[in-house]
Amino acid sequence: MSRCLTIATAQITVYPSIQDSLRAHISLAHQAKKAGADIVHFSENSLTGYPGVDFESYEAFDTNEVMDALAALQEEAASLQLWLIVGGHHESNDGAKPTNCLWVIDDEGTLVCRYDKRICAGNPGELEHLFFTPGTEVVQFTCNQVRCGLLICHEWRYPELYREQQRLGTELLFHSFYDRTLSIEEYQSEGCNQGSLVQGTVRGNAANNYLWISASNTSQPESSFASFLVRPDGTMQAQAERNVESLSVNTIDLNKIYSDPSRPWRARVQSGVLHSHSMAQEETP
């Protein structure tokens, strides 16, 4: 039985205005549908903007406007019969800081799940912790018979999270980034190296855990790296042009087998046996 999925990895411009961001999402969704995509993958905070960068504080933020925009995207997904993964922040009713989240909308317009970023950058009270409450739960969903997982930006630094996805049966991982609005000087001095490090690490984790990985970044100059798609053997299947709003549309075949040298020992290593020695090898006839 064929198990193919066509992914549109979006490289979107994130606006301070929710309405401008909504229009950008709808435009790219229509482009993706015309290109034959089953699912569109957007960046971290793609709909709401990133706090401290696109807006200074939540004080002047209209939560109802965010929810209305999300509802509009649900209607658009149903109309287009297209899955959407949208980045934003989710506000709870308990007065805590919002979570940094990804909303997953299916092709009937149903909000099927929400992933809250679990590992925020910086010490408590610093960087992302100034704006977000970390989540605690892993989230998976199934799209066209493909088991999918979600990660957000800074979580690329933790191989345990990729290993968790593999252990839980994830086949395709959607990893959303906002990395990041730099000056040309900052990009040349640090951003370029950061981008190479992100891409290399993600590719390594794809190969070590036999995962397809769609990595979606923003298009704001200067971004550290362009959006890309990695095969389970770590090969870069597609890559966008950095700093340019675009879609990279690719069909993946889950029945195709790629090189996986870790397969014979992966489960054993995960169980804590950190060698490939076997007592049977010591037995003599």
N, C-alpha and C positions, 0 to 999 in steps of 0.2 A: 504494500500500500504506500503510495506516494505521500510524503510529508514535507511539503515545501511551504515556505513563508516568504513573502516579499516585504522587506523592511525599508522604510524611508527614514534614514537618519538625518534629522534636521539640524541645520546650523543657522539659528534664528537670531535676529536682532531683538534684544530685550529693551523695552521702553519704560521710562518712568510712569507713563500713562497706561492704565489697564486697557482702555479702549484701543489704543494704538497696538498694544501687544496682542489683544484679541484679534484685530484685523490681520496682523502678521500670521497668527496661528491659522486662521481661516484660509488665507491666501495659500499658505504652504500645504494645508490639508487638501485643498482643491488640486494643487499641482501634483501631490502625491497620488491622489485618486486617478488622475489622468495617466500617471505613469504606471498604474497597476499595483500600487502598494496595498498591502493588507493592514499595515500598522505604521503610524508615524511616531517617531521618538524625538521628543523635544528636550532642551537643556534644563539644568537646574534653575529654578525660579523664573522659568521662561514667561509665565503669564503675569506674575506679580512684581517682577523686578527684585533685585538683591538688596537687602537692607544695608545701609552704610555706604552703598555705591550708587544705586538708582534712586534711593530716597533715604533721608536721614533718620527718621523714626516712624513708629507705627501711629503716632498721635493723630496725624492728619490722614491716616489710611482708612478707607471705607471698605469694611469687610463685606458689606452687602454688594458692593460693586464687584468684588472678587467672585462671590458666589453667583452673581448674575452672569458674569463672564463665563464661569465654569458651566453653568446651565446652558448658555448659548453654545458652548463647544459640545456639550452632550447632544443637543439638537442637531448640530452640524455633523457629528459622528453618525447619528442615526440616519440622517438624510443621505450621507455619502456611503453609508455602510462600511465604515472605516474605523479601526481602533486608533486611539490616541493615548499617548503618555505625556502628561503635561506637568511642568514644574511650577511650584508655588509655595505658599506657606498656609498652614491650616491653624485656625484659631479655635481653641477649646472654650468651653463655658466656665472653666474653673479659675479664670484670671491668670493662668500661667502664660508664659511667652509662647508664641506660636511654634509649631514644628516646621522644619524645612522638609517639604514633602513632594512626592510624585503621585499624581492622580492617574489611575488607569480607567479609561472609558472604552467600553466595547462597541462593536459595530451596530448595536441596537440603541446606543446612547445611554447605557446603564453604567453608573460609576461602580465598577466591580471591586476595587480595592484602593487603598491609599498606603504608600510606604513613607514612613517618617525617618529621616536621616538619623542613624543611631550614634555615629561618632562625629561630633562637631569639632572643628579645629580650635586649638588653643586650650589653655587652662580654664577651669571654672571661673566665670566672670570676665573672660577675655574673648576677643575675636568673635567667633560665631556664637559663643555662649552669651554674649551681650544681647543677642537678638532671638535666639532659638532655644527651645526645650528639646533635648535629644529624645528620639524614639527608643524603643526597646525591642521591637518585634521584627523578625524576618518576615518577608511577604513574598508569596509566589502566586502566579496565575497561569491559566492555560489559554493560549490563543491558537486556533486552528490545529489543535492536538499537539502543540509544542509547549513544553513546560518552561515558563519564564520566571526570571528573578529580577530584582531591582537593587541598585546601589546609587549613592549620590556622592560625587566629587571627592572630598577628603578621604573617603573610605577606600580609595585606591591604595592607600598606604598600609593596609592591613590584609596580608595574605590569608589570614584566618577567615575573613568574610567571603573570599572567593572559594576557599575550601569548603566552607559551610554550604554554599550554593551547590557545589558538586555533590556533596554528601546527601543533600536533600533531593537530588535528581534534576536540578536545573539544567536545561540544555542551551538556553539562550538568555544571556544576561544583558539587561539594559542599564547602562551606567551613564548618568547625566552629570554634566560638569558646568560650572561657571568659572572659567579659568582663562583669562581674567582681563580687566580693563587696565592695560599698562601703557606708559609712554613708550615711544620708540627706544629711548635710552634704557628704560627698565627692561624692555623685551630683549635688547641686545646683551645687557649685563647679566640678567638672571632668567628672564622668561623663556628664552630659547632653550636653555639647559633644562628648565623645569618641564617644558613641553616634551623634550626627548625622554626625560625620566618617566613621565606619565605614560607615554606611548609604549616605551620599553617594558615597564612594569605590567601594564595591562596585557600586552602581548604575551609576556611570560606567564602570567596567571591564566590566560586562555589556554596556553599549551600545557601547563602543569595540571590543569583541572578539566581539560577537554570541554571547553565552553566556547560557544559563539558569543562574542561580546560586541554590542553596538555602543559606541562612546560618542555621545552628543555634547557639543560645546556651543557656546555663543559665537556670534560673528563680530562682536565688538572689537575694534582695534584698541590696543594690540592684544590679541589672544595669544596664549602660550602655545596652543597647538590647534590643529584643525580636527573636526569630527572625523571618525573613522570606524571601520568595521573589521573585526579580526576573526579568522577561522579558528577552529579548535586545535589546530596544529601551530598556532601563533603567527600564521601568515597574515599580512595586511591585505585584505581583499579589496578594500576601497578606502579612499581618503579624500576629503573635501579640500578646497583651497582656503587657506587660513584668512580670516577677517572678511569673508564674503558670505552674505546670506545665501543659503543654497539647500538643496536636498541631494542626498546620495541614496539612490534606490537600487537595492540588490535583492535577488532571490537566493535564499539559502535552502539547501536540500539536506534534511535531517537524516536521510537514509544513506547518504554518501559517507564513507569511512575515511578518516584522515589518520595520519601517523600519531600514535599515542604511546611513546616509550614508557610512560609512568604506569600504564594500566596494570601490568603484572603485580606490582608491589604497592600501588596507591592505598588500597584498603588496609593492607597490613601496616604501612607506615602511619596511617591515620589512627590505627588502634594503639600506637605507641611503640611498635617494634621497629626500631630505626636501623635495620640492616636487612639484607636479603639472604642472610645465612639460613640454611635449613638443616636440621638434625639429620634428615634423610641422606644428605650429601656425605655425612661422616660414617654412615653405615657401611660395613664391608660385607661382601658376600659370604 
